[in-house]
Amino acid sequence: MFEIVRWSTFAATAFLAVFGYSDQLRLIFSHKSTVGLSFVMVLISFWSWASYTLYGWFHGDKKIFWPNLVGTIFISLILVSFLIY
């Protein structure tokens, strides 16, 4: 059962990072604006993604580490977009 939950967490996290945030980045760069996004919420999201990435790294859990690393990269790009636009 634990392994099923780990795989489900892996899949959900990977889908959110790849499909959710990539679409948000597409909207930001096509509109050249971050209007409507909360900087504080994106900052808290970065903290969360980075924390889970480190957790996965320190525990040697690849199913937690890799999708959260992808999420950390995408949310970092969204944070950088606040500086650009």
The first five atom37 places (N, CA, C, CB, O) and aatype in JSON, in Angstrom:
{
  "aatype": [12, 13, 6, 9, 19, 1, 17, 15, 16, 13, 0, 0, 16, 0, 13, 10, 0, 19, 13, 7, 18, 15, 3, 5, 10, 1, 10, 9, 13, 15, 8, 11, 15, 16, 19, 7, 10, 15, 13, 19, 12, 19, 10, 9, 15, 13, 17, 15, 17, 0, 15, 18, 16, 10, 18, 7, 17, 13, 8, 7, 3, 11, 11, 9, 13, 17, 14, 2, 10, 19, 7, 16, 9, 13, 9, 15, 10, 9, 10, 19, 15, 13, 10, 9, 18],
  "atom_mask": [
    [1, 1, 1, 1, 1],
    [1, 1, 1, 1, 1],
    [1, 1, 1, 1, 1],
    [1, 1, 1, 1, 1],
    [1, 1, 1, 1, 1],
    [1, 1, 1, 1, 1],
    [1, 1, 1, 1, 1],
    [1, 1, 1, 1, 1],
    [1, 1, 1, 1, 1],
    [1, 1, 1, 1, 1],
    [1, 1, 1, 1, 1],
    [1, 1, 1, 1, 1],
    [1, 1, 1, 1, 1],
    [1, 1, 1, 1, 1],
    [1, 1, 1, 1, 1],
    [1, 1, 1, 1, 1],
    [1, 1, 1, 1, 1],
    [1, 1, 1, 1, 1],
    [1, 1, 1, 1, 1],
    [1, 1, 1, 0, 1],
    [1, 1, 1, 1, 1],
    [1, 1, 1, 1, 1],
    [1, 1, 1, 1, 1],
    [1, 1, 1, 1, 1],
    [1, 1, 1, 1, 1],
    [1, 1, 1, 1, 1],
    [1, 1, 1, 1, 1],
    [1, 1, 1, 1, 1],
    [1, 1, 1, 1, 1],
    [1, 1, 1, 1, 1],
    [1, 1, 1, 1, 1],
    [1, 1, 1, 1, 1],
    [1, 1, 1, 1, 1],
    [1, 1, 1, 1, 1],
    [1, 1, 1, 1, 1],
    [1, 1, 1, 0, 1],
    [1, 1, 1, 1, 1],
    [1, 1, 1, 1, 1],
    [1, 1, 1, 1, 1],
    [1, 1, 1, 1, 1],
    [1, 1, 1, 1, 1],
    [1, 1, 1, 1, 1],
    [1, 1, 1, 1, 1],
    [1, 1, 1, 1, 1],
    [1, 1, 1, 1, 1],
    [1, 1, 1, 1, 1],
    [1, 1, 1, 1, 1],
    [1, 1, 1, 1, 1],
    [1, 1, 1, 1, 1],
    [1, 1, 1, 1, 1],
    [1, 1, 1, 1, 1],
    [1, 1, 1, 1, 1],
    [1, 1, 1, 1, 1],
    [1, 1, 1, 1, 1],
    [1, 1, 1, 1, 1],
    [1, 1, 1, 0, 1],
    [1, 1, 1, 1, 1],
    [1, 1, 1, 1, 1],
    [1, 1, 1, 1, 1],
    [1, 1, 1, 0, 1],
    [1, 1, 1, 1, 1],
    [1, 1, 1, 1, 1],
    [1, 1, 1, 1, 1],
    [1, 1, 1, 1, 1],
    [1, 1, 1, 1, 1],
    [1, 1, 1, 1, 1],
    [1, 1, 1, 1, 1],
    [1, 1, 1, 1, 1],
    [1, 1, 1, 1, 1],
    [1, 1, 1, 1, 1],
    [1, 1, 1, 0, 1],
    [1, 1, 1, 1, 1],
    [1, 1, 1, 1, 1],
    [1, 1, 1, 1, 1],
    [1, 1, 1, 1, 1],
    [1, 1, 1, 1, 1],
    [1, 1, 1, 1, 1],
    [1, 1, 1, 1, 1],
    [1, 1, 1, 1, 1],
    [1, 1, 1, 1, 1],
    [1, 1, 1, 1, 1],
    [1, 1, 1, 1, 1],
    [1, 1, 1, 1, 1],
    [1, 1, 1, 1, 1],
    [1, 1, 1, 1, 1]
  ],
  "atom_positions": [
    [[0.82, -1.2, 0.0], [0.0, 0.0, 0.0], [0.87, 1.27, 0.0], [-0.94, 0.0, 1.22], [0.59, 2.24, -0.7]],
    [[1.93, 1.23, 0.81], [2.83, 2.39, 0.87], [3.42, 2.7, -0.5], [3.95, 2.14, 1.88], [3.53, 3.87, -0.88]],
    [[3.79, 1.67, -1.23], [4.38, 1.87, -2.56], [3.37, 2.48, -3.53], [4.91, 0.54, -3.11], [3.75, 3.28, -4.38]],
    [[2.11, 2.11, -3.42], [1.06, 2.7, -4.26], [0.93, 4.19, -3.98], [-0.3, 2.0, -4.03], [0.81, 5.0, -4.9]],
    [[0.97, 4.55, -2.71], [0.89, 5.97, -2.33], [2.11, 6.72, -2.85], [0.77, 6.13, -0.79], [1.98, 7.85, -3.33]],
    [[3.29, 6.12, -2.76], [4.5, 6.77, -3.29], [4.4, 7.0, -4.79], [5.75, 5.93, -2.97], [4.75, 8.08, -5.27]],
    [[3.94, 6.0, -5.54], [3.79, 6.15, -6.99], [2.72, 7.19, -7.32], [3.43, 4.81, -7.63], [2.89, 7.96, -8.27]],
    [[1.64, 7.21, -6.57], [0.59, 8.21, -6.79], [1.12, 9.61, -6.53], [-0.63, 7.92, -5.88], [0.84, 10.54, -7.29]],
    [[1.89, 9.76, -5.47], [2.51, 11.06, -5.16], [3.46, 11.47, -6.27], [3.25, 11.0, -3.81], [3.48, 12.63, -6.68]],
    [[4.26, 10.54, -6.74], [5.18, 10.8, -7.84], [4.43, 11.29, -9.07], [5.99, 9.53, -8.18], [4.8, 12.31, -9.66]],
    [[3.37, 10.57, -9.46], [2.61, 10.91, -10.67], [1.93, 12.27, -10.53], [1.56, 9.83, -10.97], [2.0, 13.1, -11.44]],
    [[1.26, 12.5, -9.4], [0.55, 13.77, -9.2], [1.52, 14.95, -9.21], [-0.23, 13.74, -7.88], [1.24, 15.99, -9.81]],
    [[2.64, 14.79, -8.54], [3.63, 15.87, -8.48], [4.23, 16.14, -9.86], [4.74, 15.51, -7.49], [4.4, 17.29, -10.25]],
    [[4.55, 15.09, -10.57], [5.12, 15.25, -11.91], [4.14, 15.93, -12.86], [5.54, 13.89, -12.48], [4.52, 16.83, -13.6]],
    [[2.87, 15.52, -12.83], [1.87, 16.14, -13.7], [1.67, 17.61, -13.36], [0.54, 15.39, -13.58], [1.58, 18.44, -14.27]],
    [[1.61, 17.95, -12.08], [1.45, 19.35, -11.69], [2.64, 20.17, -12.17], [1.3, 19.48, -10.16], [2.47, 21.24, -12.75]],
    [[3.83, 19.67, -11.94], [5.03, 20.41, -12.31], [5.13, 20.6, -13.82], [6.28, 19.7, -11.8], [5.42, 21.69, -14.29]],
    [[4.9, 19.54, -14.57], [5.1, 19.6, -16.02], [3.94, 20.29, -16.72], [5.27, 18.2, -16.58], [4.17, 21.17, -17.55]],
    [[2.72, 19.92, -16.42], [1.58, 20.46, -17.16], [1.02, 21.74, -16.54], [0.48, 19.43, -17.24], [0.66, 22.67, -17.27]],
    [[0.93, 21.81, -15.23], [0.37, 22.99, -14.59], [1.25, 24.21, -14.71], [0.0, 0.0, 0.0], [0.8, 25.27, -15.14]],
    [[2.51, 24.06, -14.33], [3.4, 25.21, -14.33], [3.9, 25.58, -15.72], [4.58, 24.94, -13.45], [4.14, 26.76, -15.99]],
    [[4.04, 24.62, -16.61], [4.47, 24.97, -17.97], [3.4, 25.8, -18.67], [4.78, 23.7, -18.79], [3.72, 26.71, -19.43]],
    [[2.13, 25.49, -18.41], [1.05, 26.3, -18.98], [1.05, 27.7, -18.4], [-0.31, 25.62, -18.73], [0.83, 28.67, -19.12]],
    [[1.31, 27.82, -17.1], [1.39, 29.14, -16.47], [2.55, 29.94, -17.06], [1.56, 29.0, -14.95], [2.4, 31.13, -17.31]],
    [[3.68, 29.31, -17.27], [4.82, 30.0, -17.89], [4.49, 30.45, -19.3], [6.04, 29.09, -17.91], [4.87, 31.55, -19.71]],
    [[3.79, 29.61, -20.05], [3.39, 29.98, -21.41], [2.52, 31.24, -21.38], [2.64, 28.82, -22.1], [2.71, 32.14, -22.19]],
    [[1.57, 31.29, -20.45], [0.7, 32.47, -20.33], [1.5, 33.71, -19.94], [-0.41, 32.22, -19.3], [1.28, 34.79, -20.49]],
    [[2.42, 33.56, -19.0], [3.22, 34.71, -18.56], [4.04, 35.26, -19.72], [4.15, 34.3, -17.4], [4.05, 36.47, -19.94]],
    [[4.71, 34.39, -20.46], [5.58, 34.87, -21.53], [4.8, 35.33, -22.75], [6.55, 33.79, -21.92], [5.27, 36.2, -23.48]],
    [[3.62, 34.76, -23.0], [2.83, 35.23, -24.14], [2.19, 36.59, -23.85], [1.75, 34.21, -24.5], [2.08, 37.42, -24.75]],
    [[1.77, 36.82, -22.6], [1.18, 38.11, -22.23], [2.22, 39.11, -21.75], [0.13, 37.91, -21.14], [1.94, 40.3, -21.59]],
    [[3.44, 38.61, -21.51], [4.53, 39.44, -21.0], [4.11, 40.17, -19.72], [4.99, 40.44, -22.06], [4.37, 41.36, -19.55]],
    [[3.46, 39.41, -18.82], [2.95, 40.0, -17.59], [2.7, 38.92, -16.55], [1.66, 40.78, -17.87], [2.35, 37.79, -16.87]],
    [[2.88, 39.3, -15.29], [2.55, 38.42, -14.17], [1.33, 38.93, -13.41], [3.74, 38.28, -13.22], [1.08, 38.53, -12.28]],
    [[0.57, 39.82, -14.04], [-0.63, 40.37, -13.41], [-1.58, 39.22, -13.07], [-1.32, 41.41, -14.34], [-1.82, 38.34, -13.89]],
    [[-2.1, 39.27, -11.86], [-3.02, 38.23, -11.42], [-2.36, 37.14, -10.6], [0.0, 0.0, 0.0], [-3.04, 36.33, -9.97]],
    [[-1.04, 37.11, -10.6], [-0.32, 36.14, -9.77], [0.11, 36.8, -8.47], [0.91, 35.57, -10.53], [0.53, 37.96, -8.47]],
    [[0.02, 36.08, -7.39], [0.46, 36.57, -6.1], [1.93, 36.22, -5.9], [-0.4, 35.99, -4.95], [2.3, 35.04, -5.89]],
    [[2.77, 37.24, -5.76], [4.2, 37.0, -5.55], [4.43, 36.2, -4.27], [4.96, 38.33, -5.48], [5.27, 35.29, -4.25]],
    [[3.7, 36.54, -3.21], [3.86, 35.83, -1.94], [3.49, 34.36, -2.09], [2.99, 36.48, -0.84], [4.18, 33.49, -1.57]],
    [[2.41, 34.07, -2.81], [1.99, 32.68, -3.0], [3.03, 31.91, -3.82], [0.61, 32.63, -3.7], [3.3, 30.75, -3.53]],
    [[3.59, 32.53, -4.83], [4.62, 31.87, -5.63], [5.87, 31.66, -4.78], [4.96, 32.71, -6.9], [6.53, 30.62, -4.91]],
    [[6.21, 32.61, -3.94], [7.36, 32.47, -3.05], [7.16, 31.32, -2.06], [7.6, 33.79, -2.29], [8.08, 30.54, -1.82]],
    [[5.97, 31.22, -1.49], [5.66, 30.11, -0.58], [5.69, 28.78, -1.33], [4.28, 30.32, 0.09], [6.15, 27.78, -0.79]],
    [[5.21, 28.78, -2.56], [5.26, 27.56, -3.38], [6.7, 27.14, -3.63], [4.52, 27.77, -4.72], [7.02, 25.95, -3.58]],
    [[7.56, 28.11, -3.91], [8.98, 27.8, -4.11], [9.56, 27.15, -2.86], [9.77, 29.07, -4.46], [10.28, 26.15, -2.94]],
    [[9.25, 27.7, -1.71], [9.73, 27.17, -0.43], [9.26, 25.72, -0.25], [9.24, 28.04, 0.75], [10.04, 24.85, 0.16]],
    [[8.0, 25.47, -0.56], [7.44, 24.13, -0.43], [8.13, 23.14, -1.38], [5.94, 24.15, -0.7], [8.55, 22.07, -0.96]],
    [[8.23, 23.51, -2.66], [8.86, 22.64, -3.64], [10.31, 22.36, -3.28], [8.78, 23.26, -5.05], [10.77, 21.22, -3.34]],
    [[11.04, 23.4, -2.9], [12.45, 23.23, -2.54], [12.6, 22.35, -1.3], [13.12, 24.61, -2.3], [13.52, 21.53, -1.23]],
    [[11.71, 22.52, -0.33], [11.77, 21.7, 0.89], [11.55, 20.23, 0.58], [10.73, 22.19, 1.9], [12.27, 19.37, 1.08]],
    [[10.54, 19.93, -0.25], [10.29, 18.53, -0.6], [11.43, 17.96, -1.45], [8.96, 18.41, -1.35], [11.74, 16.77, -1.36]],
    [[12.04, 18.79, -2.27], [13.19, 18.34, -3.05], [14.33, 17.93, -2.12], [13.67, 19.44, -4.03], [14.92, 16.86, -2.28]],
    [[14.62, 18.78, -1.16], [15.68, 18.46, -0.19], [15.32, 17.24, 0.65], [15.94, 19.66, 0.72], [16.18, 16.41, 0.94]],
    [[14.06, 17.12, 1.03], [13.6, 15.96, 1.79], [13.85, 14.67, 1.01], [12.09, 16.09, 2.13], [14.39, 13.7, 1.55]],
    [[13.47, 14.68, -0.25], [13.7, 13.5, -1.1], [15.18, 13.2, -1.26], [0.0, 0.0, 0.0], [15.57, 12.03, -1.27]],
    [[16.0, 14.24, -1.4], [17.44, 14.06, -1.55], [18.04, 13.43, -0.29], [18.13, 15.4, -1.86], [18.78, 12.45, -0.37]],
    [[17.72, 14.01, 0.87], [18.31, 13.52, 2.12], [17.83, 12.11, 2.49], [17.98, 14.47, 3.24], [18.55, 11.36, 3.15]],
    [[16.62, 11.76, 2.08], [16.1, 10.42, 2.37], [16.43, 9.42, 1.26], [14.59, 10.48, 2.56], [16.13, 8.24, 1.38]],
    [[17.04, 9.9, 0.2], [17.38, 9.01, -0.91], [16.17, 8.45, -1.63], [0.0, 0.0, 0.0], [16.22, 7.36, -2.2]],
    [[15.06, 9.2, -1.6], [13.81, 8.75, -2.21], [13.66, 9.43, -3.58], [12.58, 9.08, -1.3], [13.25, 10.59, -3.67]],
    [[13.99, 8.69, -4.63], [13.95, 9.25, -5.98], [12.54, 9.61, -6.43], [14.55, 8.27, -6.96], [12.37, 10.53, -7.22]],
    [[11.54, 8.91, -5.92], [10.15, 9.2, -6.31], [9.67, 10.52, -5.72], [9.23, 8.07, -5.87], [8.73, 11.12, -6.24]],
    [[10.3, 10.98, -4.66], [9.98, 12.29, -4.11], [10.92, 13.34, -4.7], [10.08, 12.28, -2.57], [10.5, 14.44, -5.03]],
    [[12.19, 12.99, -4.83], [13.19, 13.97, -5.26], [12.96, 14.48, -6.68], [14.56, 13.36, -5.18], [12.86, 15.7, -6.88]],
    [[12.88, 13.59, -7.68], [12.88, 14.03, -9.08], [11.68, 14.88, -9.47], [12.93, 12.84, -9.97], [11.87, 15.94, -10.07]],
    [[10.44, 14.48, -9.17], [9.33, 15.36, -9.58], [9.34, 16.69, -8.84], [8.0, 14.66, -9.36], [8.93, 17.72, -9.39]],
    [[9.8, 16.68, -7.58], [9.87, 17.94, -6.84], [10.99, 18.83, -7.35], [10.05, 17.67, -5.36], [10.88, 20.05, -7.29]],
    [[12.06, 18.23, -7.84], [13.12, 19.03, -8.47], [12.58, 19.72, -9.72], [14.33, 18.14, -8.83], [12.86, 20.9, -9.95]],
    [[11.81, 18.99, -10.52], [11.2, 19.6, -11.72], [10.27, 20.73, -11.3], [10.42, 18.53, -12.54], [10.28, 21.8, -11.92]],
    [[9.46, 20.51, -10.27], [8.58, 21.56, -9.77], [9.35, 22.76, -9.26], [0.0, 0.0, 0.0], [8.94, 23.9, -9.49]],
    [[10.46, 22.52, -8.58], [11.29, 23.63, -8.09], [11.85, 24.44, -9.25], [12.44, 23.09, -7.22], [11.91, 25.67, -9.17]],
    [[12.25, 23.78, -10.3], [12.77, 24.48, -11.48], [11.68, 25.33, -12.12], [13.33, 23.48, -12.51], [11.91, 26.5, -12.44]],
    [[10.49, 24.75, -12.31], [9.4, 25.51, -12.93], [8.96, 26.69, -12.07], [8.21, 24.6, -13.2], [8.75, 27.79, -12.59]],
    [[8.82, 26.49, -10.76], [8.38, 27.59, -9.9], [9.48, 28.65, -9.82], [8.02, 27.07, -8.49], [9.18, 29.83, -9.64]],
    [[10.75, 28.24, -9.96], [11.85, 29.22, -10.01], [11.73, 30.1, -11.25], [13.21, 28.5, -9.99], [11.98, 31.3, -11.19]],
    [[11.36, 29.49, -12.37], [11.17, 30.27, -13.6], [10.02, 31.26, -13.44], [10.91, 29.34, -14.79], [10.09, 32.38, -13.95]],
    [[8.97, 30.85, -12.75], [7.85, 31.77, -12.5], [8.32, 32.9, -11.6], [6.65, 31.02, -11.86], [7.95, 34.06, -11.82]],
    [[9.12, 32.6, -10.58], [9.66, 33.65, -9.71], [10.52, 34.63, -10.51], [10.49, 33.04, -8.57], [10.42, 35.84, -10.32]],
    [[11.36, 34.11, -11.38], [12.21, 34.97, -12.21], [11.35, 35.85, -13.12], [13.18, 34.12, -13.06], [11.72, 36.99, -13.41]],
    [[10.22, 35.33, -13.57], [9.35, 36.12, -14.45], [8.82, 37.36, -13.74], [8.18, 35.27, -14.96], [8.5, 38.36, -14.4]],
    [[8.71, 37.32, -12.41], [8.32, 38.53, -11.68], [9.39, 39.61, -11.81], [8.07, 38.21, -10.18], [9.07, 40.8, -11.84]],
    [[10.64, 39.21, -11.91], [11.73, 40.18, -12.08], [11.79, 40.71, -13.51], [13.06, 39.55, -11.7], [12.13, 41.86, -13.74]],
    [[11.44, 39.85, -14.47], [11.5, 40.24, -15.87], [10.34, 41.16, -16.24], [11.5, 39.0, -16.77], [10.53, 42.17, -16.92]],
    [[9.14, 40.8, -15.79], [7.95, 41.57, -16.17], [7.46, 42.33, -14.97], [6.83, 40.66, -16.71], [6.47, 43.05, -15.06]]
  ]
}
